[in-house]
Amino acid sequence: MAGLYAFAVEGLSTLSSLDDLPAKIEQAARRAVNAATDRARAAAVRGVRQQVNFPASYFTGDDSRLRVSKRPSTGDLEGVVTGRQRPTSLARFTTSGSVGTRGGVTVEVKSGSARFMRRAFLIRLRAGNADLDTKSNLGLAVRLKPGESLSNKRNMIRMSNGLYLLYGPSVDQVFRTVASDISPEIADFLEAEFLRLVGLDL
């Protein structure tokens, strides 16, 4: 399941249901949660891109890897931000190298922190892999000798004949670390926005 970041108005436990809320209060709560959800997504995108060198295009349009998946509605005052769980091919982060050329490639997963991978090379995948987020259907691979292993086995997929496809973090993985960082700011904004909308701005 993809990572979820949810917002809801709390402190209303004395009410038997949202039907007991005055229409003005529910409308203000709905608008406040909606605004907080949008702000959370924007803050999460900034935080995710600070940690990992994802392109800006990752977070735009209908195919955004970080999106508002649920908005508050009448009777359900919850907003949800969802991060895509699909692992990201390390080919997404290459800054040098060409398909099929041995001799190594340079990878920059974190901005300003490039790493040269001497034994890695780019390959063109036969077909799109629904479980891997690729770049132009490219993968970054390394070939291991019998009995040889990589230090980080979690970030690779075995293909055939000692060939392994390498990948990095998903947007969801990075989002999970960012979500806890931005939570206090968004909670404060949600409270202030709700009070403002009901005319109790302090």
C-alpha positions as CSV (number, residue, x, y, z in Angstrom):
1,M,0.0,0.0,0.0
2,A,1.3,3.5,-0.8
3,G,2.2,5.8,2.0
4,L,-0.6,8.0,3.3
5,Y,-0.5,11.3,5.1
6,A,-3.9,12.2,6.5
7,F,-5.4,15.3,8.0
8,A,-8.6,15.5,10.0
9,V,-10.2,17.9,12.5
10,E,-10.0,16.5,16.0
11,G,-11.5,17.6,19.4
12,L,-15.1,16.9,18.3
13,S,-15.5,13.6,20.3
14,T,-18.5,15.0,22.2
15,L,-20.5,15.0,19.0
16,S,-22.4,11.8,18.1
17,S,-21.8,12.4,14.4
18,L,-20.8,15.2,12.0
19,D,-24.5,15.7,11.4
20,D,-24.5,17.5,14.7
21,L,-22.1,20.2,13.5
22,P,-23.6,23.5,12.5
23,A,-23.3,24.0,8.7
24,K,-21.0,27.0,9.1
25,I,-18.6,25.0,11.3
26,E,-18.5,22.0,9.1
27,Q,-17.9,24.2,6.0
28,A,-15.1,26.0,7.8
29,A,-13.5,22.6,8.9
30,R,-13.8,21.2,5.4
31,R,-12.1,24.3,3.8
32,A,-9.4,24.3,6.5
33,V,-8.6,20.6,5.9
34,N,-8.6,21.2,2.2
35,A,-6.1,24.1,2.5
36,A,-3.9,22.1,4.9
37,T,-3.8,19.1,2.6
38,D,-2.6,21.3,-0.3
39,R,0.0,22.9,1.9
40,A,1.2,19.6,3.1
41,R,1.6,18.2,-0.4
42,A,3.6,21.3,-1.5
43,A,5.8,21.1,1.6
44,A,6.3,17.4,1.1
45,V,7.4,17.9,-2.5
46,R,10.0,20.4,-1.4
47,G,11.2,18.1,1.4
48,V,11.4,15.1,-0.9
49,R,13.4,16.9,-3.6
50,Q,15.8,18.3,-1.0
51,Q,16.6,14.7,0.0
52,V,16.6,13.0,-3.3
53,N,17.4,14.3,-6.8
54,F,13.9,13.7,-8.3
55,P,13.1,15.9,-11.3
56,A,10.4,18.5,-10.9
57,S,8.3,16.8,-13.6
58,Y,7.8,13.9,-11.1
59,F,5.4,16.0,-9.2
60,T,3.3,17.6,-11.9
61,G,0.3,16.6,-13.9
62,D,-2.0,13.5,-13.7
63,D,1.0,11.2,-13.2
64,S,2.4,13.0,-10.1
65,R,4.3,10.7,-7.8
66,L,3.0,12.7,-4.8
67,R,-0.7,13.7,-4.9
68,V,-3.8,14.6,-3.0
69,S,-5.7,11.3,-3.1
70,K,-8.6,12.3,-0.9
71,R,-10.2,15.6,-0.1
72,P,-12.7,16.4,2.7
73,S,-16.4,16.2,1.9
74,T,-19.6,16.6,3.8
75,G,-19.6,14.1,6.6
76,D,-15.9,13.1,6.1
77,L,-13.5,15.8,7.2
78,E,-10.3,14.1,6.0
79,G,-7.7,14.9,3.4
80,V,-5.0,12.5,2.3
81,V,-1.7,12.9,0.5
82,T,-0.3,9.7,-1.1
83,G,3.2,8.9,-2.3
84,R,3.9,6.4,-5.1
85,Q,5.5,3.2,-3.7
86,R,7.1,2.0,-6.9
87,P,11.0,1.8,-6.6
88,T,13.0,4.1,-8.7
89,S,15.5,2.8,-11.2
90,L,19.0,4.2,-10.5
91,A,19.1,5.0,-14.2
92,R,16.9,8.0,-13.3
93,F,19.8,9.5,-11.5
94,T,22.6,8.9,-14.0
95,T,24.6,11.9,-15.1
96,S,27.0,10.1,-17.4
97,G,27.2,6.9,-19.4
98,S,25.4,5.5,-22.5
99,V,23.4,2.4,-23.1
100,G,25.5,-0.8,-23.3
101,T,28.8,1.0,-22.7
102,R,31.0,-0.5,-20.0
103,G,33.4,1.5,-17.9
104,G,31.1,2.9,-15.3
105,V,28.5,5.6,-14.8
106,T,28.1,8.5,-12.5
107,V,24.9,8.6,-10.3
108,E,23.6,11.5,-8.3
109,V,20.8,10.4,-6.1
110,K,21.2,13.4,-3.7
111,S,21.8,16.8,-5.3
112,G,25.5,17.7,-5.1
113,S,26.6,14.2,-4.1
114,A,27.6,12.3,-7.2
115,R,29.0,8.8,-7.0
116,F,30.9,6.9,-9.8
117,M,29.9,3.3,-10.1
118,R,32.8,1.6,-11.9
119,R,31.1,-1.7,-12.8
120,A,27.6,-0.4,-13.5
121,F,26.2,0.2,-17.0
122,L,22.9,1.2,-18.6
123,I,20.7,-1.3,-20.4
124,R,17.5,-0.9,-22.3
125,L,14.7,-3.0,-20.8
126,R,12.7,-5.2,-23.1
127,A,9.4,-3.9,-21.8
128,G,8.1,-1.5,-19.2
129,N,8.2,-2.9,-15.7
130,A,5.1,-2.0,-13.7
131,D,7.0,-2.6,-10.5
132,L,9.9,-0.2,-11.3
133,D,9.9,3.5,-12.2
134,T,12.3,3.8,-15.1
135,K,13.8,6.5,-17.3
136,S,13.0,6.0,-21.0
137,N,12.7,2.3,-20.2
138,L,16.3,2.2,-19.1
139,G,17.8,0.3,-16.2
140,L,21.2,0.5,-14.4
141,A,22.7,-2.9,-14.1
142,V,25.8,-4.7,-12.8
143,R,27.0,-8.2,-13.6
144,L,28.3,-10.4,-10.7
145,K,30.5,-13.4,-10.9
146,P,29.3,-16.7,-9.4
147,G,29.4,-16.4,-5.6
148,E,29.9,-12.7,-5.7
149,S,27.4,-10.4,-3.9
150,L,26.6,-6.8,-3.4
151,S,26.7,-5.1,0.0
152,N,23.1,-3.8,-0.4
153,K,21.0,-6.6,-1.7
154,R,17.8,-4.8,-0.9
155,N,18.2,-2.4,-3.7
156,M,18.6,-4.8,-6.6
157,I,16.5,-7.2,-8.7
158,R,18.0,-10.3,-10.2
159,M,17.4,-10.7,-13.9
160,S,19.5,-13.5,-15.4
161,N,23.0,-14.8,-15.9
162,G,24.4,-12.9,-12.9
163,L,22.8,-9.6,-14.1
164,Y,21.2,-7.4,-11.5
165,L,19.1,-4.3,-12.0
166,L,19.8,-1.6,-9.4
167,Y,17.3,0.8,-8.0
168,G,17.0,3.5,-5.4
169,P,14.3,4.8,-3.1
170,S,10.7,5.2,-4.1
171,V,8.9,8.6,-3.6
172,D,6.9,6.9,-0.9
173,Q,10.0,5.9,1.1
174,V,11.4,9.5,1.1
175,F,7.9,10.9,1.8
176,R,7.6,8.9,5.0
177,T,10.6,10.6,6.4
178,V,9.5,14.0,5.3
179,A,5.9,13.6,6.6
180,S,7.0,13.6,10.2
181,D,9.1,16.7,9.7
182,I,6.3,18.8,8.3
183,S,3.5,17.5,10.6
184,P,3.9,20.2,13.3
185,E,3.9,23.0,10.8
186,I,0.8,21.7,9.0
187,A,-1.1,21.0,12.3
188,D,-0.5,24.6,13.3
189,F,-1.7,25.9,10.0
190,L,-4.8,23.7,10.1
191,E,-5.7,25.0,13.5
192,A,-5.1,28.7,12.6
193,E,-7.0,28.3,9.3
194,F,-10.0,26.7,11.0
195,L,-10.2,29.5,13.6
196,R,-9.8,32.1,10.9
197,L,-12.7,30.7,8.9
198,V,-15.0,30.5,11.8
199,G,-14.1,34.1,12.9
200,L,-12.1,33.2,16.0
201,D,-8.7,34.2,14.7
202,L,-6.5,34.9,17.8
